[in-house]
Amino acid sequence: MTTTDIQTTSKVRRWAGRILGTLVTLAFLGSGISKLAHVPQVVDQLTHAGLPEGAIVPIGILELTCLALYLFPRTSILGTFLLTGYMGGAILTHIIGRESFAPPLVVGVWMFASAYLRHAELQQLVPFRNVDQLDRVHVAHPAVEGAALKGV
């Protein structure tokens, strides 16, 4: 791969991450603000799922706080992990309420993908391995593999 190819790939990944991040931001803003505004439909859904009405505003504050951490570059990775946990709770709430858990799952995947595409540190922390690269390593270094098996 040439330097130009790598730079183009980096730009595409960064823009894909930004687009996904915008969608995620809109979803979390809508959800958090609707909790703070005590929108009747949201209150009904959450109380139906077993959450007490008094917990809805603190949950909205938590959601928007985690979103702020996700949006600030210095705390974006921390925000990613906190929002991942938050989305796990949202999925559980949907399962308990016998509702489809697809919406929070999709938003959670978008959120993590956005951060993953934008941050090299996260890519290093959570490396998704390319099977082709693993095959090339084994083909390129058979002597090393053989030496390891012989105990050298």
Secondary structure as a PSIPRED ss2 file (coil, helix, strand):
# PSIPRED VFORMAT (PSIPRED V4.0)

   1 M C   1.000  0.000  0.000
   2 T C   1.000  0.000  0.000
   3 T H   0.000  1.000  0.000
   4 T H   0.000  1.000  0.000
   5 D H   0.000  1.000  0.000
   6 I H   0.000  1.000  0.000
   7 Q H   0.000  1.000  0.000
   8 T H   0.000  1.000  0.000
   9 T H   0.000  1.000  0.000
  10 S H   0.000  1.000  0.000
  11 K H   0.000  1.000  0.000
  12 V H   0.000  1.000  0.000
  13 R H   0.000  1.000  0.000
  14 R H   0.000  1.000  0.000
  15 W H   0.000  1.000  0.000
  16 A H   0.000  1.000  0.000
  17 G H   0.000  1.000  0.000
  18 R H   0.000  1.000  0.000
  19 I H   0.000  1.000  0.000
  20 L H   0.000  1.000  0.000
  21 G H   0.000  1.000  0.000
  22 T H   0.000  1.000  0.000
  23 L H   0.000  1.000  0.000
  24 V H   0.000  1.000  0.000
  25 T H   0.000  1.000  0.000
  26 L H   0.000  1.000  0.000
  27 A H   0.000  1.000  0.000
  28 F H   0.000  1.000  0.000
  29 L H   0.000  1.000  0.000
  30 G H   0.000  1.000  0.000
  31 S H   0.000  1.000  0.000
  32 G H   0.000  1.000  0.000
  33 I H   0.000  1.000  0.000
  34 S H   0.000  1.000  0.000
  35 K H   0.000  1.000  0.000
  36 L H   0.000  1.000  0.000
  37 A C   1.000  0.000  0.000
  38 H C   1.000  0.000  0.000
  39 V C   1.000  0.000  0.000
  40 P H   0.000  1.000  0.000
  41 Q H   0.000  1.000  0.000
  42 V H   0.000  1.000  0.000
  43 V H   0.000  1.000  0.000
  44 D H   0.000  1.000  0.000
  45 Q H   0.000  1.000  0.000
  46 L H   0.000  1.000  0.000
  47 T H   0.000  1.000  0.000
  48 H H   0.000  1.000  0.000
  49 A C   1.000  0.000  0.000
  50 G C   1.000  0.000  0.000
  51 L C   1.000  0.000  0.000
  52 P C   1.000  0.000  0.000
  53 E H   0.000  1.000  0.000
  54 G H   0.000  1.000  0.000
  55 A H   0.000  1.000  0.000
  56 I H   0.000  1.000  0.000
  57 V H   0.000  1.000  0.000
  58 P H   0.000  1.000  0.000
  59 I H   0.000  1.000  0.000
  60 G H   0.000  1.000  0.000
  61 I H   0.000  1.000  0.000
  62 L H   0.000  1.000  0.000
  63 E H   0.000  1.000  0.000
  64 L H   0.000  1.000  0.000
  65 T H   0.000  1.000  0.000
  66 C H   0.000  1.000  0.000
  67 L H   0.000  1.000  0.000
  68 A H   0.000  1.000  0.000
  69 L H   0.000  1.000  0.000
  70 Y H   0.000  1.000  0.000
  71 L H   0.000  1.000  0.000
  72 F C   1.000  0.000  0.000
  73 P H   0.000  1.000  0.000
  74 R H   0.000  1.000  0.000
  75 T H   0.000  1.000  0.000
  76 S H   0.000  1.000  0.000
  77 I H   0.000  1.000  0.000
  78 L H   0.000  1.000  0.000
  79 G H   0.000  1.000  0.000
  80 T H   0.000  1.000  0.000
  81 F H   0.000  1.000  0.000
  82 L H   0.000  1.000  0.000
  83 L H   0.000  1.000  0.000
  84 T H   0.000  1.000  0.000
  85 G H   0.000  1.000  0.000
  86 Y H   0.000  1.000  0.000
  87 M H   0.000  1.000  0.000
  88 G H   0.000  1.000  0.000
  89 G H   0.000  1.000  0.000
  90 A H   0.000  1.000  0.000
  91 I H   0.000  1.000  0.000
  92 L H   0.000  1.000  0.000
  93 T H   0.000  1.000  0.000
  94 H H   0.000  1.000  0.000
  95 I H   0.000  1.000  0.000
  96 I H   0.000  1.000  0.000
  97 G C   1.000  0.000  0.000
  98 R C   1.000  0.000  0.000
  99 E C   1.000  0.000  0.000
 100 S C   1.000  0.000  0.000
 101 F C   1.000  0.000  0.000
 102 A H   0.000  1.000  0.000
 103 P H   0.000  1.000  0.000
 104 P H   0.000  1.000  0.000
 105 L H   0.000  1.000  0.000
 106 V H   0.000  1.000  0.000
 107 V H   0.000  1.000  0.000
 108 G H   0.000  1.000  0.000
 109 V H   0.000  1.000  0.000
 110 W H   0.000  1.000  0.000
 111 M H   0.000  1.000  0.000
 112 F H   0.000  1.000  0.000
 113 A H   0.000  1.000  0.000
 114 S H   0.000  1.000  0.000
 115 A H   0.000  1.000  0.000
 116 Y H   0.000  1.000  0.000
 117 L H   0.000  1.000  0.000
 118 R H   0.000  1.000  0.000
 119 H C   1.000  0.000  0.000
 120 A H   0.000  1.000  0.000
 121 E H   0.000  1.000  0.000
 122 L H   0.000  1.000  0.000
 123 Q H   0.000  1.000  0.000
 124 Q H   0.000  1.000  0.000
 125 L H   0.000  1.000  0.000
 126 V C   1.000  0.000  0.000
 127 P C   1.000  0.000  0.000
 128 F C   1.000  0.000  0.000
 129 R C   1.000  0.000  0.000
 130 N C   1.000  0.000  0.000
 131 V H   0.000  1.000  0.000
 132 D H   0.000  1.000  0.000
 133 Q H   0.000  1.000  0.000
 134 L H   0.000  1.000  0.000
 135 D H   0.000  1.000  0.000
 136 R H   0.000  1.000  0.000
 137 V H   0.000  1.000  0.000
 138 H H   0.000  1.000  0.000
 139 V H   0.000  1.000  0.000
 140 A H   0.000  1.000  0.000
 141 H C   1.000  0.000  0.000
 142 P H   0.000  1.000  0.000
 143 A H   0.000  1.000  0.000
 144 V H   0.000  1.000  0.000
 145 E H   0.000  1.000  0.000
 146 G H   0.000  1.000  0.000
 147 A H   0.000  1.000  0.000
 148 A H   0.000  1.000  0.000
 149 L H   0.000  1.000  0.000
 150 K H   0.000  1.000  0.000
 151 G C   1.000  0.000  0.000
 152 V C   1.000  0.000  0.000
